[in-house]
């Protein structure tokens, strides 16, 4: 069983996946910073100082030690913006890879 596991881990696909996950996590942090530190302040300036991360719809005010009940749609908007940025970059990468694959298959063979 240990030898099978070692063979499985040594396969190229598993290593490629591990590298992809690590790069994806780092890219997620970059995207979060882009949205929170660059895009949101610009949107806030354009919209008169609104901080999107603080936008919420309070359903029930906090009473005593009971916390408020609120729909925090500002955080959702931030996450949605991050998703759209990541999706766009992945789209561009796939488009570039497809173009490279197509041009290499059309190259004259010697």
C-alpha positions in Angstrom: 0.0 0.0 0.0 2.9 2.4 0.8 4.5 1.7 -2.6 1.2 2.4 -4.4 0.8 5.6 -2.4 4.4 6.6 -3.3 3.7 5.9 -7.0 0.4 7.9 -6.9 2.2 10.9 -5.3 5.1 10.7 -7.8 2.7 10.9 -10.8 3.0 14.2 -12.7 -0.7 15.0 -12.4 -0.7 15.0 -8.6 2.4 17.2 -8.5 0.8 19.6 -11.1 -2.4 19.7 -9.0 -0.4 20.5 -5.8 1.5 23.3 -7.6 -1.9 24.6 -9.0 -3.5 24.6 -5.5 -0.5 26.5 -4.0 -0.4 29.1 -6.8 -4.2 29.4 -6.6 -4.1 30.2 -2.9 -1.5 32.9 -3.5 -3.5 34.2 -6.4 -6.6 34.3 -4.1 -4.7 36.5 -1.6 -3.6 38.8 -4.4 -7.1 39.1 -5.7 -8.5 39.8 -2.2 -5.9 42.6 -1.8 -6.7 44.0 -5.3 -10.4 44.2 -4.4 -10.1 45.4 -0.8 -7.1 47.8 -1.2 -7.5 49.1 -4.8 -11.0 48.6 -6.3 -13.1 49.2 -3.2 -11.5 52.6 -2.3 -11.9 53.7 -5.9 -15.6 52.6 -5.9 -16.0 54.3 -2.5 -14.6 57.6 -3.9 -16.9 57.4 -6.9 -19.9 56.6 -4.7 -19.3 59.3 -2.1 -17.3 57.3 0.5 -19.3 54.2 0.7 -17.3 51.2 2.2 -18.8 48.2 0.4 -17.5 45.8 3.1 -19.6 47.5 5.7 -22.9 47.4 3.7 -25.6 45.4 5.4 -29.3 45.1 5.9 -30.1 44.9 9.6 -33.0 42.5 10.2 -32.9 42.8 14.0 -30.9 45.3 16.1 -28.5 44.1 18.8 -30.2 43.8 22.2 -28.1 43.4 25.3 -25.7 40.6 24.7 -27.6 39.3 21.7 -25.8 40.3 18.5 -27.6 42.0 15.6 -29.0 39.9 12.8 -28.0 41.3 9.5 -27.5 40.4 5.8 -24.0 41.6 5.0 -24.3 42.0 1.3 -21.2 44.2 1.1 -19.0 41.2 1.9 -20.9 39.3 -0.7 -20.2 42.1 -3.3 -16.5 41.9 -2.4 -16.4 38.2 -2.8 -18.4 38.4 -6.1 -15.9 41.0 -7.5 -13.0 38.7 -6.5 -14.7 35.7 -8.2 -15.2 37.7 -11.4 -11.5 38.8 -11.4 -10.3 35.2 -10.9 -12.8 33.9 -13.5 -11.5 36.5 -16.0 -7.9 35.6 -15.4 -8.6 31.9 -15.8 -10.5 32.6 -19.0 -7.5 34.6 -20.4 -5.1 31.8 -19.4 -7.2 29.1 -21.1 -7.6 31.3 -24.2 -3.9 31.8 -24.3 -3.2 28.1 -23.8 -5.7 27.2 -26.6 -4.1 29.7 -28.9 -0.6 28.4 -28.2 -1.8 24.8 -28.7 -3.5 25.7 -32.0 -0.5 27.6 -33.3 1.9 24.7 -32.4 -0.4 22.2 -34.1 -0.4 24.3 -37.3 3.4 24.7 -37.4 5.0 23.2 -40.4 6.5 19.7 -39.7 10.1 19.1 -40.8 
